[in-house]
Amino acid sequence: MKFWKKESKKEKGYKIAFCDTPDLSTKFGEWNGTFDSYSSADHCIRMGWGKAIKAKTANAYEIDSAWLVIEKIS
């Protein structure tokens, strides 16, 4: 099963943004890939960075000194 698809500017979906705080206004990068659903992006974070996760908010995970925030793209 493929959870992510090749990035395209015209697609709708979700991305994983790297932020300084759990707020997208502090975004400094993003993970390469676009997800079909919120749950797919969430699953990728939990499986890929599972042991490094320190805290979780509504749509963000704290990893070391950064936050992984699930960003909706349209």
A tleap script that builds the chain and sets N, CA, C and O, in Angstrom:
source leaprc.protein.ff14SB
mol = sequence {
  NMET LYS PHE TRP LYS LYS GLU SER LYS LYS
  GLU LYS GLY TYR LYS ILE ALA PHE CYS ASP
  THR PRO ASP LEU SER THR LYS PHE GLY GLU
  TRP ASN GLY THR PHE ASP SER TYR SER SER
  ALA ASP HIE CYS ILE ARG MET GLY TRP GLY
  LYS ALA ILE LYS ALA LYS THR ALA ASN ALA
  TYR GLU ILE ASP SER ALA TRP LEU VAL ILE
  GLU LYS ILE CSER
}
set mol.1.N position { 0.837 -1.159 0.000 }
set mol.1.CA position { 0.000 0.000 0.000 }
set mol.1.C position { 0.895 1.240 0.000 }
set mol.1.O position { 1.851 1.309 0.773 }
set mol.2.N position { 0.606 2.193 -0.834 }
set mol.2.CA position { 1.389 3.409 -0.942 }
set mol.2.C position { 0.656 4.544 -0.231 }
set mol.2.O position { -0.464 4.894 -0.604 }
set mol.3.N position { 1.293 5.123 0.801 }
set mol.3.CA position { 0.664 6.173 1.592 }
set mol.3.C position { 0.927 7.566 1.050 }
set mol.3.O position { 0.161 8.492 1.317 }
set mol.4.N position { 1.998 7.721 0.295 }
set mol.4.CA position { 2.315 9.047 -0.213 }
set mol.4.C position { 2.480 8.985 -1.710 }
set mol.4.O position { 2.705 7.922 -2.288 }
set mol.5.N position { 2.367 10.136 -2.325 }
set mol.5.CA position { 2.510 10.208 -3.770 }
set mol.5.C position { 3.513 11.293 -4.124 }
set mol.5.O position { 3.801 12.166 -3.306 }
set mol.6.N position { 4.031 11.244 -5.309 }
set mol.6.CA position { 5.023 12.206 -5.736 }
set mol.6.C position { 4.468 13.621 -5.659 }
set mol.6.O position { 3.314 13.875 -6.006 }
set mol.7.N position { 5.307 14.528 -5.201 }
set mol.7.CA position { 4.890 15.905 -4.980 }
set mol.7.C position { 4.481 16.601 -6.276 }
set mol.7.O position { 5.141 16.477 -7.308 }
set mol.8.N position { 3.395 17.321 -6.192 }
set mol.8.CA position { 2.908 18.124 -7.306 }
set mol.8.C position { 2.261 19.369 -6.744 }
set mol.8.O position { 1.505 19.288 -5.776 }
set mol.9.N position { 2.540 20.510 -7.326 }
set mol.9.CA position { 2.004 21.774 -6.832 }
set mol.9.C position { 0.488 21.857 -6.950 }
set mol.9.O position { -0.138 22.598 -6.192 }
set mol.10.N position { -0.126 21.117 -7.881 }
set mol.10.CA position { -1.557 21.211 -8.119 }
set mol.10.C position { -2.380 20.241 -7.282 }
set mol.10.O position { -3.609 20.314 -7.297 }
set mol.11.N position { -1.744 19.346 -6.561 }
set mol.11.CA position { -2.461 18.325 -5.809 }
set mol.11.C position { -2.961 18.853 -4.475 }
set mol.11.O position { -2.406 19.800 -3.917 }
set mol.12.N position { -4.011 18.232 -3.974 }
set mol.12.CA position { -4.527 18.508 -2.647 }
set mol.12.C position { -4.101 17.360 -1.750 }
set mol.12.O position { -3.912 16.237 -2.219 }
set mol.13.N position { -3.951 17.631 -0.488 }
set mol.13.CA position { -3.575 16.588 0.440 }
set mol.13.C position { -2.916 17.167 1.678 }
set mol.13.O position { -3.291 18.241 2.149 }
set mol.14.N position { -1.927 16.443 2.206 }
set mol.14.CA position { -1.260 16.825 3.442 }
set mol.14.C position { 0.242 16.649 3.296 }
set mol.14.O position { 0.706 15.766 2.574 }
set mol.15.N position { 1.003 17.498 3.985 }
set mol.15.CA position { 2.455 17.428 4.020 }
set mol.15.C position { 2.912 17.448 5.469 }
set mol.15.O position { 2.148 17.807 6.365 }
set mol.16.N position { 4.151 17.063 5.692 }
set mol.16.CA position { 4.759 17.138 7.005 }
set mol.16.C position { 5.730 18.309 6.982 }
set mol.16.O position { 6.718 18.292 6.248 }
set mol.17.N position { 5.444 19.324 7.788 }
set mol.17.CA position { 6.278 20.519 7.859 }
set mol.17.C position { 7.176 20.448 9.089 }
set mol.17.O position { 6.760 19.965 10.142 }
set mol.18.N position { 8.415 20.932 8.952 }
set mol.18.CA position { 9.346 21.043 10.064 }
set mol.18.C position { 9.242 22.468 10.599 }
set mol.18.O position { 9.437 23.427 9.853 }
set mol.19.N position { 8.937 22.610 11.885 }
set mol.19.CA position { 8.707 23.928 12.482 }
set mol.19.C position { 9.476 24.066 13.799 }
set mol.19.O position { 9.840 23.071 14.426 }
set mol.20.N position { 9.717 25.319 14.207 }
set mol.20.CA position { 10.370 25.591 15.486 }
set mol.20.C position { 9.410 25.437 16.663 }
set mol.20.O position { 9.833 25.109 17.771 }
set mol.21.N position { 8.129 25.672 16.426 }
set mol.21.CA position { 7.090 25.527 17.445 }
set mol.21.C position { 5.949 24.737 16.791 }
set mol.21.O position { 6.012 24.491 15.586 }
set mol.22.N position { 4.914 24.330 17.528 }
set mol.22.CA position { 3.816 23.597 16.898 }
set mol.22.C position { 2.883 24.492 16.081 }
set mol.22.O position { 1.677 24.252 16.027 }
set mol.23.N position { 3.438 25.516 15.452 }
set mol.23.CA position { 2.682 26.479 14.655 }
set mol.23.C position { 3.324 26.590 13.274 }
set mol.23.O position { 4.544 26.717 13.166 }
set mol.24.N position { 2.516 26.543 12.228 }
set mol.24.CA position { 3.043 26.596 10.861 }
set mol.24.C position { 3.736 27.917 10.527 }
set mol.24.O position { 4.489 27.979 9.556 }
set mol.25.N position { 3.502 28.958 11.297 }
set mol.25.CA position { 4.165 30.236 11.028 }
set mol.25.C position { 5.674 30.169 11.268 }
set mol.25.O position { 6.407 31.053 10.824 }
set mol.26.N position { 6.149 29.124 11.968 }
set mol.26.CA position { 7.579 28.958 12.235 }
set mol.26.C position { 8.207 27.883 11.342 }
set mol.26.O position { 9.269 27.355 11.670 }
set mol.27.N position { 7.575 27.561 10.244 }
set mol.27.CA position { 8.032 26.510 9.326 }
set mol.27.C position { 9.395 26.858 8.724 }
set mol.27.O position { 9.617 27.973 8.254 }
set mol.28.N position { 10.310 25.868 8.750 }
set mol.28.CA position { 11.618 26.075 8.147 }
set mol.28.C position { 11.961 25.014 7.103 }
set mol.28.O position { 13.045 25.054 6.522 }
set mol.29.N position { 11.062 24.074 6.857 }
set mol.29.CA position { 11.289 23.039 5.856 }
set mol.29.C position { 10.116 22.087 5.816 }
set mol.29.O position { 9.136 22.253 6.543 }
set mol.30.N position { 10.225 21.079 4.952 }
set mol.30.CA position { 9.160 20.073 4.854 }
set mol.30.C position { 9.724 18.753 4.378 }
set mol.30.O position { 10.752 18.703 3.702 }
set mol.31.N position { 9.039 17.691 4.738 }
set mol.31.CA position { 9.411 16.351 4.314 }
set mol.31.C position { 8.946 16.165 2.874 }
set mol.31.O position { 7.851 16.601 2.517 }
set mol.32.N position { 9.758 15.529 2.053 }
set mol.32.CA position { 9.443 15.355 0.644 }
set mol.32.C position { 8.361 14.300 0.473 }
set mol.32.O position { 8.591 13.121 0.744 }
set mol.33.N position { 7.202 14.712 0.033 }
set mol.33.CA position { 6.101 13.788 -0.194 }
set mol.33.C position { 4.773 14.419 0.166 }
set mol.33.O position { 4.706 15.292 1.031 }
set mol.34.N position { 3.722 13.980 -0.495 }
set mol.34.CA position { 2.363 14.447 -0.239 }
set mol.34.C position { 1.499 13.250 0.111 }
set mol.34.O position { 1.602 12.201 -0.525 }
set mol.35.N position { 0.657 13.397 1.107 }
set mol.35.CA position { -0.180 12.304 1.577 }
set mol.35.C position { -1.626 12.517 1.165 }
set mol.35.O position { -2.096 13.651 1.067 }
set mol.36.N position { -2.325 11.419 0.924 }
set mol.36.CA position { -3.737 11.478 0.526 }
set mol.36.C position { -4.647 11.905 1.669 }
set mol.36.O position { -5.664 12.562 1.447 }
set mol.37.N position { -4.283 11.534 2.889 }
set mol.37.CA position { -5.157 11.814 4.029 }
set mol.37.C position { -4.335 12.239 5.242 }
set mol.37.O position { -3.128 12.006 5.312 }
set mol.38.N position { -5.020 12.864 6.187 }
set mol.38.CA position { -4.390 13.267 7.444 }
set mol.38.C position { -3.846 12.040 8.176 }
set mol.38.O position { -2.743 12.072 8.721 }
set mol.39.N position { -4.620 10.971 8.182 }
set mol.39.CA position { -4.204 9.772 8.911 }
set mol.39.C position { -2.954 9.138 8.298 }
set mol.39.O position { -2.153 8.543 9.020 }
set mol.40.N position { -2.777 9.251 7.006 }
set mol.40.CA position { -1.565 8.726 6.364 }
set mol.40.C position { -0.333 9.517 6.788 }
set mol.40.O position { 0.720 8.935 7.049 }
set mol.41.N position { -0.460 10.839 6.859 }
set mol.41.CA position { 0.653 11.678 7.310 }
set mol.41.C position { 0.965 11.400 8.776 }
set mol.41.O position { 2.132 11.309 9.157 }
set mol.42.N position { -0.059 11.266 9.588 }
set mol.42.CA position { 0.111 10.953 11.002 }
set mol.42.C position { 0.794 9.600 11.181 }
set mol.42.O position { 1.690 9.460 12.013 }
set mol.43.N position { 0.379 8.622 10.413 }
set mol.43.CA position { 0.975 7.283 10.465 }
set mol.43.C position { 2.455 7.336 10.095 }
set mol.43.O position { 3.276 6.681 10.736 }
set mol.44.N position { 2.799 8.102 9.075 }
set mol.44.CA position { 4.189 8.232 8.658 }
set mol.44.C position { 5.047 8.803 9.782 }
set mol.44.O position { 6.153 8.319 10.021 }
set mol.45.N position { 4.557 9.812 10.465 }
set mol.45.CA position { 5.304 10.404 11.578 }
set mol.45.C position { 5.480 9.387 12.698 }
set mol.45.O position { 6.587 9.207 13.206 }
set mol.46.N position { 4.402 8.726 13.084 }
set mol.46.CA position { 4.480 7.772 14.196 }
set mol.46.C position { 5.379 6.586 13.886 }
set mol.46.O position { 6.061 6.082 14.778 }
set mol.47.N position { 5.391 6.132 12.642 }
set mol.47.CA position { 6.226 4.975 12.280 }
set mol.47.C position { 7.671 5.387 11.999 }
set mol.47.O position { 8.596 4.661 12.363 }
set mol.48.N position { 7.876 6.518 11.370 }
set mol.48.CA position { 9.221 6.951 10.996 }
set mol.48.C position { 10.018 7.570 12.130 }
set mol.48.O position { 11.229 7.368 12.223 }
set mol.49.N position { 9.352 8.318 12.986 }
set mol.49.CA position { 10.032 9.012 14.069 }
set mol.49.C position { 9.546 8.529 15.430 }
set mol.49.O position { 9.773 9.214 16.427 }
set mol.50.N position { 8.903 7.404 15.507 }
set mol.50.CA position { 8.246 6.907 16.715 }
set mol.50.C position { 9.018 7.027 18.011 }
set mol.50.O position { 8.496 7.568 18.986 }
set mol.51.N position { 10.250 6.537 18.049 }
set mol.51.CA position { 11.015 6.543 19.297 }
set mol.51.C position { 11.571 7.913 19.646 }
set mol.51.O position { 11.986 8.134 20.784 }
set mol.52.N position { 11.589 8.838 18.694 }
set mol.52.CA position { 12.125 10.184 18.938 }
set mol.52.C position { 11.049 11.168 19.392 }
set mol.52.O position { 11.369 12.291 19.780 }
set mol.53.N position { 9.791 10.768 19.349 }
set mol.53.CA position { 8.693 11.673 19.706 }
set mol.53.C position { 8.699 11.939 21.206 }
set mol.53.O position { 8.660 11.013 22.015 }
set mol.54.N position { 8.749 13.235 21.567 }
set mol.54.CA position { 8.749 13.645 22.968 }
set mol.54.C position { 7.381 14.093 23.441 }
set mol.54.O position { 7.017 13.865 24.595 }
set mol.55.N position { 6.613 14.737 22.554 }
set mol.55.CA position { 5.297 15.267 22.925 }
set mol.55.C position { 4.418 15.338 21.692 }
set mol.55.O position { 4.911 15.305 20.564 }
set mol.56.N position { 3.085 15.438 21.915 }
set mol.56.CA position { 2.133 15.539 20.815 }
set mol.56.C position { 1.076 16.577 21.160 }
set mol.56.O position { 0.596 16.643 22.292 }
set mol.57.N position { 0.718 17.392 20.161 }
set mol.57.CA position { -0.405 18.309 20.298 }
set mol.57.C position { -1.451 17.860 19.281 }
set mol.57.O position { -1.362 16.751 18.755 }
set mol.58.N position { -2.423 18.691 19.003 }
set mol.58.CA position { -3.515 18.330 18.099 }
set mol.58.C position { -3.029 17.858 16.730 }
set mol.58.O position { -3.517 16.845 16.228 }
set mol.59.N position { -2.088 18.560 16.120 }
set mol.59.CA position { -1.619 18.160 14.790 }
set mol.59.C position { -0.108 18.253 14.661 }
set mol.59.O position { 0.405 18.425 13.555 }
set mol.60.N position { 0.618 18.142 15.775 }
set mol.60.CA position { 2.073 18.264 15.740 }
set mol.60.C position { 2.739 17.306 16.729 }
set mol.60.O position { 2.170 16.941 17.758 }
set mol.61.N position { 3.961 16.917 16.378 }
set mol.61.CA position { 4.771 16.044 17.225 }
set mol.61.C position { 6.103 16.724 17.496 }
set mol.61.O position { 6.725 17.250 16.573 }
set mol.62.N position { 6.555 16.722 18.756 }
set mol.62.CA position { 7.855 17.301 19.088 }
set mol.62.C position { 8.937 16.234 18.919 }
set mol.62.O position { 8.843 15.142 19.479 }
set mol.63.N position { 9.955 16.566 18.147 }
set mol.63.CA position { 11.096 15.685 17.892 }
set mol.63.C position { 12.352 16.488 18.218 }
set mol.63.O position { 12.609 17.495 17.559 }
set mol.64.N position { 13.128 16.088 19.193 }
set mol.64.CA position { 14.328 16.809 19.612 }
set mol.64.C position { 14.003 18.289 19.808 }
set mol.64.O position { 13.224 18.622 20.702 }
set mol.65.N position { 14.569 19.180 19.008 }
set mol.65.CA position { 14.317 20.615 19.181 }
set mol.65.C position { 13.419 21.178 18.076 }
set mol.65.O position { 13.366 22.393 17.884 }
set mol.66.N position { 12.729 20.323 17.363 }
set mol.66.CA position { 11.840 20.761 16.282 }
set mol.66.C position { 10.463 20.107 16.443 }
set mol.66.O position { 10.279 19.200 17.254 }
set mol.67.N position { 9.518 20.585 15.661 }
set mol.67.CA position { 8.165 20.035 15.649 }
set mol.67.C position { 7.825 19.577 14.247 }
set mol.67.O position { 8.158 20.257 13.276 }
set mol.68.N position { 7.165 18.434 14.126 }
set mol.68.CA position { 6.635 17.948 12.854 }
set mol.68.C position { 5.137 18.273 12.863 }
set mol.68.O position { 4.381 17.741 13.676 }
set mol.69.N position { 4.729 19.135 11.965 }
set mol.69.CA position { 3.345 19.605 11.921 }
set mol.69.C position { 2.704 19.110 10.635 }
set mol.69.O position { 3.289 19.241 9.559 }
set mol.70.N position { 1.507 18.541 10.737 }
set mol.70.CA position { 0.787 18.080 9.552 }
set mol.70.C position { 0.081 19.291 8.944 }
set mol.70.O position { -0.764 19.928 9.574 }
set mol.71.N position { 0.454 19.587 7.701 }
set mol.71.CA position { -0.033 20.774 7.005 }
set mol.71.C position { -0.966 20.377 5.877 }
set mol.71.O position { -0.623 19.529 5.053 }
set mol.72.N position { -2.141 20.983 5.835 }
set mol.72.CA position { -3.090 20.733 4.748 }
set mol.72.C position { -2.732 21.629 3.570 }
set mol.72.O position { -2.563 22.838 3.728 }
set mol.73.N position { -2.620 21.032 2.395 }
set mol.73.CA position { -2.355 21.808 1.187 }
set mol.73.C position { -3.576 21.744 0.279 }
set mol.73.O position { -4.294 20.744 0.254 }
set mol.74.N position { -3.800 22.808 -0.456 }
set mol.74.CA position { -4.963 22.819 -1.358 }
set mol.74.C position { -4.634 23.460 -2.684 }
set mol.74.O position { -5.497 23.551 -3.557 }
savepdb mol mol.pdb
quit
